[in-house]
Amino acid sequence: MAVKPIDVTGGESVYCFNQAQLKGAFDLAAAQDESGKKIRAEIERLEGTFSRNERAAVAFVVIDRLLKSPAPNE
């Protein structure tokens, strides 16, 4: 039985990112430190094992959880 893809496009906008946030995320992922290595490895793993819809679902759920959780003292 084939699984029907879930449409993750369209609908009302929910989350907005500014250019500085997006640049910061890319900079962190590209960094040559332990954080950058972990991020790149996890992205590679997700892209190798998850479908496009599964990756989108993970991204949306993680973003939603980040917005709903208090910022830790780093």
Buried (B, 14 or more C-beta within 10 A) or exposed (E): EEEEEEEBEEEEEEEEEEEEEEEEEEEEBEEEEEEBEEBEEEEEEEEEEEEEEEBBBEEEEEEEEEEEEEEEEE
